[in-house]
């Protein structure tokens, strides 16, 4: 079984750590849970308004650069 690459490790970790339902974030962004999963996996991009909403609503205590850090394999 292939392990899924984590594209946004801090964001995914904080979602889990805080017990936030991914479906709740998707709902707030007015996208499907599947679309949110695609964005988390790096297959599609977050829009700037989505990033601002995620940070402002769910993680107001975090720095945007830290929260949205990607794992690009570099």
C-alpha positions as CSV (number, residue, x, y, z in Angstrom):
1,X,0.0,0.0,0.0
2,X,1.4,3.4,-1.0
3,X,1.6,6.1,1.7
4,X,-0.1,9.4,0.8
5,X,2.3,12.3,0.5
6,X,1.5,15.1,3.0
7,X,1.7,18.3,1.1
8,X,0.7,20.7,4.0
9,X,2.1,18.9,7.0
10,X,1.6,21.8,9.5
11,X,-2.0,22.4,8.4
12,X,-2.9,18.7,8.5
13,X,-1.3,18.3,11.8
14,X,-3.1,21.2,13.4
15,X,-6.4,20.1,12.0
16,X,-5.9,16.7,13.7
17,X,-4.4,18.2,16.9
18,X,-7.4,20.5,17.4
19,X,-10.0,18.0,16.4
20,X,-11.3,20.1,13.6
21,X,-13.4,18.2,11.1
22,X,-12.1,18.6,7.5
23,X,-15.8,18.7,6.4
24,X,-16.3,21.7,8.6
25,X,-13.5,23.6,6.9
26,X,-14.7,22.5,3.4
27,X,-18.2,23.7,4.3
28,X,-16.8,27.1,5.4
29,X,-14.9,27.4,2.1
30,X,-18.1,26.4,0.2
31,X,-16.3,23.4,-1.4
32,X,-16.9,19.7,-1.2
33,X,-14.9,17.6,1.3
34,X,-13.4,15.9,-1.7
35,X,-12.2,19.2,-3.2
36,X,-10.7,20.1,0.2
37,X,-8.9,16.8,0.3
38,X,-7.5,17.4,-3.2
39,X,-6.2,20.8,-2.0
40,X,-4.6,19.3,1.1
41,X,-2.9,16.7,-1.1
42,X,-1.5,19.4,-3.3
43,X,-3.3,18.1,-6.4
44,X,-5.2,21.4,-6.7
45,X,-4.3,24.8,-5.3
46,X,-5.9,26.8,-2.5
47,X,-7.1,30.2,-3.6
48,X,-5.9,33.2,-1.6
49,X,-9.4,33.8,-0.1
50,X,-9.5,30.1,1.0
51,X,-6.2,30.5,2.7
52,X,-7.3,33.7,4.5
53,X,-10.5,32.0,5.6
54,X,-8.7,28.9,7.0
55,X,-6.3,31.0,8.9
56,X,-8.7,33.6,10.1
57,X,-11.6,31.3,11.1
58,X,-9.8,28.1,12.3
59,X,-6.2,29.2,13.1
60,X,-6.2,32.9,14.1
61,X,-3.3,32.3,16.5
62,X,-0.9,31.0,13.9
63,X,1.3,32.7,11.3
64,X,0.1,32.1,7.8
65,X,3.6,31.2,6.5
66,X,3.9,28.5,9.2
67,X,0.4,27.1,8.8
68,X,0.6,26.9,5.0
69,X,4.2,25.5,4.7
70,X,4.4,22.9,2.1
71,X,6.4,19.7,1.9
72,X,7.9,19.9,-1.5
73,X,10.5,17.3,-0.9
74,X,13.3,20.0,-0.9
